[in-house]
Amino acid sequence: MRPPRVLVIEARFYDHIADGLLNGAVAALAAAGADHHRMTVPGILELPVALRFALDSQAAGAVGYDGYVVLGCAIRGETDHYAHVCHEAMRGIQDLALANSLAIGNGVLTVHNEKQALDRSEPERKNIGGLAARACLRMIALKRELAAKA
């Protein structure tokens, strides 16, 4: 069986946090022998749109992926914007995953401050990027297991 092919979609609004998330995800994918490609978007609200673009491209004959890892961060501010962005980004990602039977690893941080984001994004700390990549790989394996039984 060929190695899993994974698209990593990362929001770069907080570059230093995005770097940690990406490094953790890439290390986990490499350790598993997975092939991966990377797509960047400005912020987490664009993640589900980019995921939809990837699915549409695949339907039109472009390279397909077995799974997707979404990475990004929203830090609570002084307005309601944070709540709306977090809700819509997560809803959009989950809606696409359910509607299209996607293997997704969600590494989107929704935190109260930069310290929380750094603690969760750094590979030597909580390594949420790595956890998201491993979740994606597990969902790919589960999907393959179920398809083999069909």
LOPA-376309 format. One record per residue (C-alpha): residue in one letter; y, z, x. Coordinates in Angstrom, 1 decimal, always signed. Each point is the difference from the previous one (the first is absolute). Layout:
N
+-----+--------+--------+--------+
: res :      v :      w :      u :
+-----+--------+--------+--------+
:   A :      Y :      Z :      X :
...
+-----+--------+--------+--------+
This chain:
150
+-----+--------+--------+--------+
: res :      v :      w :      u :
+-----+--------+--------+--------+
:   M :   +0.0 :   +0.0 :   +0.0 :
:   R :   +3.4 :   -0.9 :   +1.3 :
:   P :   +2.5 :   +2.8 :   +0.9 :
:   P :   +2.5 :   +0.9 :   -2.7 :
:   R :   +3.2 :   -1.9 :   -0.1 :
:   V :   +2.9 :   +2.3 :   -0.9 :
:   L :   +3.7 :   -0.7 :   -0.7 :
:   V :   +2.3 :   +2.9 :   +1.0 :
:   I :   +3.3 :   -0.1 :   -1.9 :
:   E :   +2.5 :   +2.3 :   +1.4 :
:   A :   +3.5 :   +1.1 :   -1.2 :
:   R :   +2.4 :   +0.3 :   +3.0 :
:   F :   +2.9 :   +2.0 :   -1.6 :
:   Y :   -0.6 :   +2.8 :   +2.4 :
:   D :   -1.2 :   -1.8 :   +3.1 :
:   H :   -1.0 :   +3.1 :   +2.0 :
:   I :   -2.2 :   +1.2 :   -2.8 :
:   A :   -1.4 :   -3.4 :   -0.7 :
:   D :   -1.0 :   -0.3 :   +3.7 :
:   G :   -2.2 :   +3.1 :   -0.3 :
:   L :   -1.6 :   -1.1 :   -3.2 :
:   L :   -0.7 :   -3.5 :   +1.4 :
:   N :   -1.4 :   +1.4 :   +3.3 :
:   G :   -2.4 :   +2.2 :   -1.9 :
:   A :   -1.1 :   -2.7 :   -2.4 :
:   V :   -0.5 :   -2.6 :   +2.8 :
:   A :   -2.0 :   +2.4 :   +2.1 :
:   A :   -2.3 :   +0.8 :   -2.9 :
:   L :   -0.5 :   -3.6 :   -0.8 :
:   A :   -0.7 :   -0.9 :   +3.6 :
:   A :   -2.5 :   +2.9 :   +0.3 :
:   A :   -1.9 :   -1.4 :   -3.0 :
:   G :   +0.1 :   -3.6 :   +1.4 :
:   A :   +2.1 :   -1.3 :   -2.9 :
:   D :   +2.2 :   -3.0 :   +0.3 :
:   H :   +3.5 :   +0.6 :   -1.2 :
:   H :   +3.3 :   -1.7 :   -0.5 :
:   R :   +3.4 :   +1.6 :   -0.6 :
:   M :   +2.8 :   -0.7 :   -2.4 :
:   T :   +3.3 :   +1.9 :   -0.1 :
:   V :   +2.4 :   +0.7 :   -2.8 :
:   P :   +3.3 :   +1.8 :   -0.1 :
:   G :   -1.0 :   +3.0 :   -2.1 :
:   I :   -2.8 :   +1.5 :   -2.2 :
:   L :   +1.3 :   -1.6 :   -3.2 :
:   E :   -0.9 :   -3.4 :   +1.6 :
:   L :   -3.6 :   +0.9 :   +0.8 :
:   P :   -1.5 :   -1.0 :   -3.4 :
:   V :   +2.0 :   -3.2 :   +0.0 :
:   A :   -1.3 :   -0.9 :   +3.4 :
:   L :   -3.5 :   +0.9 :   -1.1 :
:   R :   +0.4 :   -2.3 :   -3.0 :
:   F :   +1.3 :   -2.8 :   +2.4 :
:   A :   -3.2 :   +0.4 :   +2.1 :
:   L :   -2.2 :   -0.2 :   -3.0 :
:   D :   +1.8 :   -3.1 :   -1.3 :
:   S :   -0.4 :   -1.6 :   +3.4 :
:   Q :   -3.7 :   +0.8 :   +0.1 :
:   A :   -0.4 :   -1.6 :   -3.4 :
:   A :   +1.8 :   -3.1 :   +1.2 :
:   G :   -2.5 :   -0.3 :   +2.9 :
:   A :   +1.5 :   +2.0 :   +2.8 :
:   V :   -2.0 :   +2.5 :   +2.1 :
:   G :   -1.5 :   +2.7 :   -2.2 :
:   Y :   -0.3 :   +3.7 :   +0.8 :
:   D :   -2.7 :   +2.4 :   -0.8 :
:   G :   +2.4 :   +2.9 :   -0.3 :
:   Y :   +3.6 :   +1.1 :   +0.4 :
:   V :   +1.7 :   +2.9 :   +1.6 :
:   V :   +3.5 :   +0.8 :   -1.2 :
:   L :   +2.3 :   +2.2 :   +2.2 :
:   G :   +3.5 :   +1.4 :   -0.4 :
:   C :   +2.1 :   +3.0 :   -0.7 :
:   A :   +2.5 :   +1.3 :   -2.5 :
:   I :   +2.0 :   +3.1 :   +0.9 :
:   R :   +1.6 :   +1.9 :   -2.9 :
:   G :   +3.8 :   -0.3 :   -0.1 :
:   E :   +2.7 :   +1.5 :   -2.2 :
:   T :   -0.4 :   -2.5 :   -2.9 :
:   D :   -2.7 :   -1.1 :   -2.4 :
:   H :   -0.6 :   -3.2 :   +1.9 :
:   Y :   -2.9 :   +1.6 :   +1.9 :
:   A :   -1.9 :   +0.8 :   -3.1 :
:   H :   +0.4 :   -3.5 :   -1.5 :
:   V :   -0.9 :   -1.8 :   +3.3 :
:   C :   -3.1 :   +2.2 :   +0.6 :
:   H :   -1.2 :   -0.3 :   -3.6 :
:   E :   +0.5 :   -3.8 :   -0.2 :
:   A :   -1.5 :   -0.7 :   +3.5 :
:   M :   -3.1 :   +2.1 :   -0.7 :
:   R :   -0.4 :   -1.4 :   -3.5 :
:   G :   +0.3 :   -3.5 :   +1.2 :
:   I :   -2.6 :   +0.4 :   +2.7 :
:   Q :   -2.5 :   +1.8 :   -2.3 :
:   D :   +0.5 :   -2.5 :   -2.8 :
:   L :   -0.8 :   -2.9 :   +2.4 :
:   A :   -3.0 :   +1.9 :   +1.4 :
:   L :   -1.5 :   +0.6 :   -3.4 :
:   A :   +0.8 :   -3.4 :   -1.5 :
:   N :   -1.4 :   -1.9 :   +3.0 :
:   S :   -2.8 :   +2.4 :   +1.2 :
:   L :   +1.6 :   +0.4 :   +3.4 :
:   A :   -1.1 :   +2.2 :   +2.8 :
:   I :   +3.2 :   +1.9 :   +0.8 :
:   G :   +0.9 :   +2.7 :   +2.5 :
:   N :   +3.2 :   +1.6 :   -1.0 :
:   G :   +2.1 :   +1.4 :   +2.8 :
:   V :   +3.3 :   +0.3 :   -1.7 :
:   L :   +1.6 :   +3.3 :   +0.8 :
:   T :   +2.3 :   +1.7 :   -2.7 :
:   V :   +1.5 :   +3.0 :   +1.7 :
:   H :   +2.9 :   +2.4 :   -0.2 :
:   N :   +1.3 :   -0.4 :   +3.6 :
:   E :   -0.4 :   -1.8 :   +3.3 :
:   K :   -2.1 :   +2.8 :   +1.5 :
:   Q :   -2.6 :   -0.4 :   -2.7 :
:   A :   +0.0 :   -3.7 :   +0.5 :
:   L :   -0.5 :   +0.3 :   +3.8 :
:   D :   -2.8 :   +2.6 :   -0.4 :
:   R :   -1.9 :   -2.4 :   -2.3 :
:   S :   +0.7 :   -3.3 :   +1.8 :
:   E :   -0.8 :   +0.8 :   +3.6 :
:   P :   -3.6 :   -0.9 :   +1.0 :
:   E :   -0.4 :   +3.3 :   +1.9 :
:   R :   +1.0 :   +2.0 :   -3.0 :
:   K :   -1.1 :   -0.7 :   -3.6 :
:   N :   -0.4 :   -3.7 :   +0.7 :
:   I :   +0.5 :   -1.3 :   -3.6 :
:   G :   +0.0 :   -3.6 :   +1.3 :
:   G :   -3.5 :   +0.5 :   +1.5 :
:   L :   -1.1 :   +1.8 :   -3.2 :
:   A :   +1.2 :   -2.9 :   -2.1 :
:   A :   -1.7 :   -2.6 :   +2.2 :
:   R :   -3.3 :   +2.0 :   -0.2 :
:   A :   +0.4 :   +0.2 :   -3.8 :
:   C :   +0.4 :   -3.7 :   -0.2 :
:   L :   -3.1 :   -0.6 :   +2.1 :
:   R :   -2.0 :   +2.4 :   -2.1 :
:   M :   +1.1 :   -1.8 :   -3.2 :
:   I :   -0.9 :   -3.4 :   +1.6 :
:   A :   -3.5 :   +1.4 :   +0.9 :
:   L :   -0.4 :   +1.3 :   -3.6 :
:   K :   +1.0 :   -3.3 :   -1.5 :
:   R :   -2.5 :   -1.8 :   +2.3 :
:   E :   -2.8 :   +2.4 :   -0.9 :
:   L :   +0.5 :   -0.4 :   -3.7 :
:   A :   +0.2 :   -3.8 :   +0.4 :
:   A :   -3.3 :   -0.1 :   +1.9 :
:   K :   -1.6 :   +1.9 :   -2.9 :
:   A :   +1.2 :   -2.5 :   -2.6 :
+-----+--------+--------+--------+
